[in-house]
Amino acid sequence: MDEQKSIYLIYEFLSEQGGLEREIINHANFLKKEGYKVKILTCHFDKKILKLLPFDGLKIESISKINTRMETLNLVLCFLGLNKLEKYNPNAFLSYSAPCNFLIRNKKTKRVNYINHFPHFLYLRGKEKIEWAKGTQGVKRWISVFLSFILGKLLRKVDLKLVKKNNLNFVNSKFTKKTLDKIYKLNSIVSYPPLDPRFRLSKKKINEKFIFSSSRIIPDKKYEWLIKSISYMKNKLPLYLAGSVNDNYKRKLINTAKDNKVKIKFLGKLTTEEIIKYYTSALAFAFATPKEDFGLVPVESLSCGTPVVIWGDGAGPTEQIIDGINGYYAKPYDLKDFANKLDLLIDNNLKSKNKKKIVDSSKKFSANYVKKDFVKKINEILK
């Protein structure tokens, strides 16, 4: 590259420990290694999250003109125009959300959009929208839902216009592509979320027998379903959960576990090294979220040699799991069948029997594999 070009990644907040944050990190590292000048821009970030996730060596800058300790206030002020976007003029922006497409709408530069799902606050309906609003820290989702009730038709029109204005639209799975191409009438490109190269079998083991699950512990991930499913298992094993959870939902899950006589252990937010140890040590990984767009955690589990039970609902995780090889599909959304598949996985000793196949199945989601097409497409629009 004769002259160093710049790409700035933008997402409105970095305050949660989830798959999207890992996507941003990996994409930033791809582009940095390719020779681009890279920065991550956001309206709000939590320093604790930056320490828990591998943001090392990456430049992160707040674009808010007024920074407070209140995430929601920072976001509101940022979207009302109190931001410093005028000083940022990269060769391209890489946006991760509909709100960020709005933030950069007037920038005269190339635009790449990595879409994990349609904007839930605009396209979900009724009960599903309310459940989604409950699923994150603070009140930011509630504000977006409130706006959608008042300005939904206008906001959907703006969203459609901004997506079509992008030079390149990536989506995270074939399942997501099918949904979004129908909404936006565009031909998006599938680029799977890259697996952090550090996810591999750990030499450190936890000498306990348990079922493991991880992600943000929120209502729309259906952890109640998972607990009830485990209560039907023949193999009576505890459930270990890793991830952030608010106190109200945690109490609800504890009561659900108590009512269903399931032993449950909350591990909290884990470092990458710690979570790899749990992935490696678990007898099975259970992912009970319905209609997930992709879901990075099943792939993380596979890379650590642990098979996974998912719903056979045709969603993103079915692009990762090969039924009977690296895990099992359960009948959607049959809690007893989910339990049966966990028992089958354990009784068949699938983890030991198919260890190499399980690890190998994660390779098509590896950073090196995903990087080639991702970087190639971006290079093409910046020639």
C-alpha positions in Angstrom: 0.0 0.0 0.0 1.8 3.1 -1.3 0.0 5.6 1.0 -1.4 4.5 4.3 -5.1 4.6 4.2 -7.4 4.8 7.2 -10.5 2.9 8.3 -12.3 3.9 11.5 -14.7 1.4 13.1 -17.7 2.9 14.9 -20.1 1.5 17.4 -22.2 3.6 19.8 -21.1 2.0 23.1 -18.5 -0.4 24.4 -19.9 -1.4 27.8 -20.8 -5.0 27.4 -18.8 -8.2 27.0 -20.3 -9.9 24.0 -19.7 -11.4 20.6 -20.1 -8.1 18.8 -17.3 -6.5 20.8 -15.0 -9.4 19.8 -16.0 -8.9 16.2 -14.9 -5.3 16.4 -11.6 -6.3 17.9 -10.8 -8.9 15.3 -11.9 -6.8 12.4 -9.7 -3.9 13.7 -6.7 -6.3 14.0 -7.3 -7.6 10.4 -7.3 -4.1 9.0 -4.3 -3.0 11.1 -2.2 -6.0 9.9 -3.3 -5.2 6.3 -1.6 -1.8 6.7 -4.5 0.5 7.4 -4.5 3.2 10.0 -7.2 2.0 12.4 -9.2 3.6 15.2 -12.3 2.5 17.1 -14.8 5.3 17.7 -17.6 5.2 20.2 -20.0 7.5 22.2 -19.3 5.7 25.5 -16.9 3.1 26.8 -16.5 1.2 30.0 -12.8 0.9 31.1 -13.5 -2.4 32.9 -14.8 -4.0 29.6 -11.7 -2.7 27.8 -9.6 -4.6 30.3 -11.6 -7.8 30.1 -11.6 -7.9 26.3 -8.4 -8.0 24.2 -8.4 -4.4 23.0 -4.6 -4.3 23.5 -2.8 -2.2 20.8 -6.0 -0.7 19.4 -6.8 3.0 19.5 -10.2 3.7 21.1 -11.5 7.3 21.1 -14.7 8.8 22.5 -16.5 11.0 19.9 -18.7 12.6 22.6 -18.1 16.3 23.2 -19.4 15.9 26.7 -18.4 12.8 28.6 -20.2 11.8 31.8 -20.4 8.6 33.8 -23.9 8.1 32.6 -24.0 5.9 29.4 -27.5 6.9 28.3 -26.8 10.6 28.7 -23.6 10.2 26.6 -25.5 8.4 23.9 -28.3 10.9 23.8 -26.0 13.9 23.6 -23.9 12.2 21.0 -26.9 11.6 18.7 -28.2 15.1 19.3 -25.1 16.3 17.6 -22.8 16.9 20.5 -20.0 14.8 19.0 -16.6 15.3 17.4 -17.3 13.4 14.1 -16.3 16.5 12.1 -12.6 16.0 13.0 -12.6 12.4 11.7 -12.1 11.9 7.9 -10.9 8.4 7.2 -10.9 6.7 3.8 -13.7 4.6 5.1 -16.0 4.1 8.1 -16.9 0.6 9.2 -20.2 0.8 11.1 -21.8 -1.9 13.3 -25.3 -0.6 13.8 -28.2 1.4 12.3 -27.6 4.2 14.9 -24.0 4.5 13.7 -25.1 4.6 10.1 -27.1 7.6 11.2 -24.2 9.2 12.9 -22.0 9.1 9.8 -24.8 9.9 7.4 -23.2 13.2 6.2 -19.6 12.0 6.0 -18.1 12.2 2.4 -16.3 8.9 2.6 -16.7 5.2 1.8 -19.0 3.3 4.1 -18.9 -0.3 5.1 -21.7 -1.8 7.3 -21.3 -5.0 9.2 -24.8 -6.1 10.1 -25.4 -8.6 12.8 -29.2 -8.4 12.6 -31.9 -6.0 11.6 -32.5 -3.0 14.0 -34.7 -4.8 16.6 -36.3 -1.6 17.8 -37.6 -0.9 14.3 -38.7 -4.4 13.1 -39.6 -6.4 16.2 -43.3 -6.3 17.2 -45.2 -6.2 20.5 -44.0 -8.7 23.1 -40.7 -9.5 21.3 -39.8 -5.8 21.2 -40.5 -5.4 24.9 -38.4 -8.5 25.8 -35.5 -7.2 23.6 -35.7 -3.8 25.4 -35.1 -5.6 28.8 -32.0 -7.3 27.5 -29.2 -4.8 28.1 -27.7 -2.5 30.7 -29.4 0.9 31.4 -32.3 2.3 29.5 -30.8 2.8 26.1 -33.0 0.1 24.5 -36.1 1.5 26.1 -35.4 4.9 24.6 -35.1 3.4 21.1 -38.3 1.5 21.6 -40.1 4.6 22.7 -38.8 6.5 19.6 -39.9 3.6 17.4 -43.5 3.8 18.6 -43.6 7.5 17.8 -41.4 7.7 14.7 -41.2 4.1 13.5 -42.4 4.6 9.9 -40.0 7.5 9.4 -37.1 5.7 11.1 -37.5 2.6 9.0 -37.5 4.8 5.8 -34.2 6.4 7.0 -32.7 3.1 7.9 -33.5 1.7 4.5 -32.0 4.7 2.8 -28.8 4.6 4.9 -28.2 0.8 4.3 -28.6 1.2 0.6 -26.2 4.2 0.7 -23.4 2.0 2.0 -20.6 0.9 -0.4 -20.5 -2.6 1.1 -22.8 -4.5 3.4 -21.5 -7.5 5.3 -23.8 -9.9 7.2 -22.8 -12.4 9.9 -24.6 -15.5 8.5 -26.6 -17.0 5.7 -29.6 -16.9 8.0 -29.1 -13.2 8.6 -28.6 -12.6 4.8 -31.9 -14.3 4.0 -33.8 -12.0 6.5 -32.0 -8.8 5.6 -32.0 -9.2 1.8 -35.8 -9.5 2.1 -36.1 -6.3 4.2 -33.6 -4.1 2.3 -33.8 -5.7 -1.2 -30.0 -5.9 -1.4 -27.4 -8.5 -2.1 -25.3 -8.6 1.1 -22.1 -10.5 1.6 -21.8 -13.2 4.3 -18.7 -12.8 6.4 -18.8 -14.9 9.5 -17.7 -13.3 12.9 -14.0 -14.3 13.2 -13.0 -16.5 16.1 -10.4 -15.0 18.4 -7.2 -17.0 17.6 -6.6 -17.5 21.3 -9.6 -19.9 21.6 -8.2 -23.4 21.7 -7.9 -26.3 24.0 -6.6 -25.2 27.4 -4.0 -27.1 29.3 -5.7 -25.9 32.5 -8.7 -27.9 33.5 -11.5 -27.6 36.0 -12.0 -30.9 37.7 -15.8 -30.8 37.9 -18.6 -32.2 35.7 -20.9 -29.5 34.5 -23.0 -28.1 31.6 -21.7 -24.7 30.4 -23.3 -21.7 28.7 -22.0 -18.2 28.2 -23.1 -14.9 26.6 -24.8 -11.8 28.0 -27.4 -13.2 30.4 -30.5 -11.4 29.3 -34.2 -12.4 28.8 -34.2 -12.7 25.0 -31.4 -15.4 25.3 -34.0 -17.6 27.0 -32.0 -18.8 30.0 -35.2 -19.9 31.7 -35.7 -22.4 28.8 -32.2 -23.7 29.4 -32.7 -24.2 33.1 -36.0 -26.0 32.6 -34.5 -28.2 30.0 -31.7 -29.3 32.3 -34.2 -30.2 34.9 -35.4 -33.0 32.5 -32.0 -34.5 32.0 -31.2 -38.0 33.1 -27.6 -36.9 33.9 -28.1 -34.6 36.8 -25.4 -32.0 36.3 -25.1 -28.4 37.4 -25.3 -25.5 35.0 -22.5 -22.9 35.0 -23.2 -19.5 33.4 -20.6 -16.9 32.4 -21.5 -13.4 31.5 -23.0 -10.2 32.8 -26.4 -10.3 34.3 -28.5 -7.7 36.2 -29.7 -8.4 39.7 -33.4 -8.7 38.8 -32.9 -11.3 36.1 -30.4 -13.1 38.2 -32.9 -13.5 41.0 -35.5 -14.8 38.5 -33.1 -17.4 37.2 -32.1 -18.5 40.7 -35.8 -19.0 41.6 -36.4 -20.9 38.3 -33.5 -23.1 39.1 -34.7 -23.7 42.7 -38.2 -24.5 41.5 -36.9 -27.0 38.9 -34.2 -28.5 41.3 -31.3 -27.4 39.1 -27.9 -26.5 40.5 -26.8 -23.2 39.0 -23.6 -21.3 39.3 -23.0 -17.7 38.1 -19.4 -17.1 37.1 -19.7 -13.4 36.2 -17.6 -11.7 33.6 -14.6 -13.8 32.8 -11.3 -13.0 31.1 -10.6 -14.7 27.8 -8.1 -17.1 29.5 -10.7 -18.0 32.2 -13.5 -18.6 29.8 -11.4 -20.9 27.6 -10.7 -23.0 30.7 -14.5 -23.4 31.2 -15.1 -24.2 27.5 -12.4 -26.8 27.6 -13.6 -28.5 30.8 -17.4 -28.6 30.3 -19.0 -31.9 29.3 -21.3 -30.0 27.0 -22.1 -26.5 25.9 -25.8 -25.6 25.8 -27.2 -22.8 23.6 -30.9 -22.4 24.0 -31.4 -19.0 22.3 -34.0 -19.3 19.5 -33.6 -17.8 16.0 -30.1 -16.5 16.9 -28.5 -14.6 13.9 -25.2 -16.3 14.4 -24.0 -16.7 18.0 -20.2 -16.7 18.4 -20.2 -18.7 21.6 -21.0 -22.1 20.1 -17.9 -21.7 17.8 -15.8 -20.7 20.7 -16.8 -23.9 22.5 -16.1 -26.1 19.4 -12.6 -24.6 19.2 -12.0 -25.7 22.7 -13.1 -29.3 21.9 -16.6 -29.2 23.6 -19.7 -30.2 21.6 -22.8 -28.1 21.5 -26.6 -28.6 21.7 -28.6 -26.0 19.8 -32.2 -25.7 18.3 -32.6 -27.1 14.8 -34.5 -24.0 13.8 -32.4 -23.1 10.7 -30.9 -20.1 12.4 -27.2 -19.0 12.6 -26.0 -21.8 15.0 -27.1 -24.5 12.5 -24.4 -23.2 10.2 -21.9 -24.2 12.9 -23.2 -27.5 14.2 -23.0 -30.7 12.2 -25.7 -32.9 13.8 -24.2 -36.0 15.4 -20.6 -34.9 14.8 -19.8 -31.8 16.9 -23.2 -31.6 18.7 -26.9 -32.1 18.2 -30.0 -30.3 17.0 -33.0 -30.3 19.4 -36.5 -30.0 18.0 -37.6 -26.3 18.1 -38.6 -25.4 20.9 -39.1 -28.7 22.8 -37.4 -28.4 26.2 -37.5 -32.2 26.8 -35.9 -32.9 23.5 -33.2 -30.4 24.3 -32.5 -32.3 27.5 -32.5 -35.6 25.6 -29.9 -34.3 23.2 -27.7 -33.2 26.1 -28.0 -36.6 27.7 -27.3 -38.3 24.3 -24.2 -36.2 23.9 -22.9 -37.2 27.3 -24.0 -40.9 27.1 -22.4 -41.3 23.6 -19.2 -39.7 25.0 -19.2 -37.4 21.9 -16.6 -35.1 23.3 -13.9 -37.8 23.6 -15.0 -39.8 20.6 -15.1 -36.8 18.1 -12.5 -34.5 19.7 -10.5 -33.8 16.6 -13.6 -33.4 14.4 -15.1 -31.0 16.9 -12.0 -28.8 16.9 -11.6 -29.0 13.1 -15.2 -27.9 12.6 -14.4 -24.5 14.1 -11.7 -23.8 11.5 -13.9 -22.3 8.9 -14.7 -19.6 11.4 -11.0 -19.0 12.3 -9.6 -15.5 12.0 -7.2 -16.5 9.2 -10.0 -18.1 7.2 -12.5 -15.3 7.6 -9.9 -12.6 7.1 -9.1 -13.3 3.4 -12.5 -12.4 1.9 -13.3 -9.7 4.5 -10.1 -7.7 3.7 -10.3 -8.5 0.0 -13.8 -6.9 -0.3 -12.7 -3.8 1.7 -9.5 -3.4 -0.4 -11.7 -3.5 -3.6 -13.8 -0.5 -2.6 -10.7 1.5 -1.5 -8.6 1.0 -4.7 
